[in-house]
Structure formats: structure tokens, C-alpha cells
Amino acid sequence: MTGSQQTFTTDCRRCSRLAKFLDEVRITHKDYFARPVPSFGDANARLLVVGLAPGMHGANKTGRPFTGDHAGILLYKTLFEQGFSTASISESSEDKLELKDCRITNAVRCLPPQNKPTGDEVSTCNGYLLEELKTLPSNALVVSLGSIAHKAVLKALNLKQSDFPFGHGSIHKLSVDLIMIDSYHCSRYNTQTRRLTAHMFSAIFLKARELLKKNDRSA
């Protein structure tokens, strides 16, 4: 893996637009986390789930990825069903939910205005994603939620976007030790329009579980 690795800190202010926006959010929502959101889960996980960015009333509020918002409802339910989580609901960073052999992060660690980070902001945060990827053991898996997360993973690994086109359910062998599976993002829009159904999403993590078991047998 190549790239400019950076050590994550919740005090990061490298993106001036995002830092200013979070300053404003802390004024209007005094009880919100409203800082760069750290990853969550098993430090030794073989499965890394990469989302887009914290949601205003989700991770930006709770300080835990996908916790407290609509997108997290389907994600944590699915992780629980496939044995990657100890509970099916994650509403607060203070609850006792734990992830098993799984960790969740985002391509962009700060809440962006209108939930839309700029390309420069994705690039600026890319070193933190590389930091996450470098911690993965051999025969690991990444599930990228949406095309921006997909592209961010490829960028962190210095891989050509054209060699790995995004497609829901697509499986990409990124290296000898790393596979990426694409999924549509579990956003409110995608689930309500039925672009992504619970069955479709479950199939992604079922495949991830199958591949991890296959790696266990071949180890």
C-alpha cells in the first residue's frame, strides 16, 4: 500500500470549510460531538466498512459512525444478522454494542454541509483512510458504501479508478491480501426509493462472511 499516511485526531482542522462548519454546529447543538469522528469497532478486524461522512444527527451527534441516524438502522441490523455485531441497534456511543471482526470508518471524518464533501476534502482526509487500511491483516475485506467511498479506497491505495469500476455487488481483488466489495450506500434516499433493499444489503455482508470463512479454510 502506498500514499501519505496520517495519524487521525479528533482535533483535525485541515479542511477549513469543514472546521468552520463544525464550529457553527457546536454553537447551535451544544450537546453534539461535532468533531472529526473516529472509526469504531474491532482494532484487529478483518472487515472494514467504509462510508461517506458523518450525518448531522447521527455520527456528528454521537461520535460513532452510523449511530443515531437512518443509515445506521439498516447497517447495524445487517451486521448483527451476519454475526459482525453484538446488537442490531446502535443509538448512542454509550450503549454496549460491540463489533466483532469488523470496524467502521468514513471516507471523510467531518460532517460536510448538505452531506456533500468536496473532492479536495475527500483527498485531504484520504491519509486517515490509508491509516485504517494499513491496520488490516492479511486476507482482509473492505465493504465500500457508495461510489465516493469506493473511489477513496482506491485513491488511498494508489490504484487506478478505471481498473476497478464501481457496481453494487462487484468484488474487486485490490491486492494479494485485500478484496473490496461494493454496495450502494444505506442512505435514507437509497432505501426509500428501493434502489437498495434490505435483501440486497444483506447479500453484500453474507458474501463478506463467506469470503472470510473461505480465507480461514485456506490459511
Secondary structure in CASP SS format (residue, H / E / C, confidence):
PFRMAT SS
TARGET T0000
AUTHOR 0000-0000-0000
METHOD secondary structure of the structure
MODEL  1
M C 1.00
T C 1.00
G C 1.00
S C 1.00
Q C 1.00
Q C 1.00
T C 1.00
F C 1.00
T C 1.00
T C 1.00
D C 1.00
C C 1.00
R C 1.00
R C 1.00
C C 1.00
S H 1.00
R H 1.00
L H 1.00
A H 1.00
K H 1.00
F H 1.00
L H 1.00
D H 1.00
E H 1.00
V H 1.00
R H 1.00
I H 1.00
T H 1.00
H C 1.00
K C 1.00
D C 1.00
Y C 1.00
F C 1.00
A C 1.00
R C 1.00
P C 1.00
V C 1.00
P C 1.00
S C 1.00
F E 1.00
G E 1.00
D C 1.00
A C 1.00
N C 1.00
A C 1.00
R C 1.00
L E 1.00
L E 1.00
V E 1.00
V E 1.00
G E 1.00
L C 1.00
A C 1.00
P C 1.00
G C 1.00
M C 1.00
H C 1.00
G C 1.00
A H 1.00
N H 1.00
K H 1.00
T H 1.00
G C 1.00
R C 1.00
P C 1.00
F C 1.00
T C 1.00
G C 1.00
D C 1.00
H H 1.00
A H 1.00
G H 1.00
I H 1.00
L H 1.00
L H 1.00
Y H 1.00
K H 1.00
T H 1.00
L H 1.00
F H 1.00
E H 1.00
Q C 1.00
G C 1.00
F C 1.00
S E 1.00
T C 1.00
A C 1.00
S C 1.00
I C 1.00
S C 1.00
E C 1.00
S C 1.00
S C 1.00
E C 1.00
D C 1.00
K C 1.00
L C 1.00
E C 1.00
L E 1.00
K C 1.00
D C 1.00
C E 1.00
R E 1.00
I E 1.00
T E 1.00
N E 1.00
A C 1.00
V C 1.00
R C 1.00
C C 1.00
L C 1.00
P C 1.00
P H 1.00
Q H 1.00
N H 1.00
K C 1.00
P C 1.00
T C 1.00
G H 1.00
D H 1.00
E H 1.00
V H 1.00
S H 1.00
T H 1.00
C C 1.00
N H 1.00
G H 1.00
Y H 1.00
L H 1.00
L H 1.00
E H 1.00
E H 1.00
L H 1.00
K H 1.00
T C 1.00
L C 1.00
P C 1.00
S C 1.00
N C 1.00
A E 1.00
L E 1.00
V E 1.00
V E 1.00
S E 1.00
L E 1.00
G C 1.00
S H 1.00
I H 1.00
A H 1.00
H H 1.00
K H 1.00
A H 1.00
V H 1.00
L H 1.00
K H 1.00
A H 1.00
L C 1.00
N C 1.00
L C 1.00
K C 1.00
Q H 1.00
S H 1.00
D H 1.00
F C 1.00
P C 1.00
F C 1.00
G C 1.00
H C 1.00
G C 1.00
S C 1.00
I E 1.00
H E 1.00
K E 1.00
L C 1.00
S C 1.00
V C 1.00
D C 1.00
L E 1.00
I E 1.00
M E 1.00
I E 1.00
D E 1.00
S E 1.00
Y C 1.00
H C 1.00
C C 1.00
S C 1.00
R H 1.00
Y H 1.00
N H 1.00
T H 1.00
Q H 1.00
T C 1.00
R C 1.00
R C 1.00
L C 1.00
T C 1.00
A H 1.00
H H 1.00
M H 1.00
F H 1.00
S H 1.00
A H 1.00
I H 1.00
F H 1.00
L H 1.00
K H 1.00
A H 1.00
R H 1.00
E H 1.00
L H 1.00
L H 1.00
K H 1.00
K H 1.00
N H 1.00
D H 1.00
R H 1.00
S H 1.00
A C 1.00
END
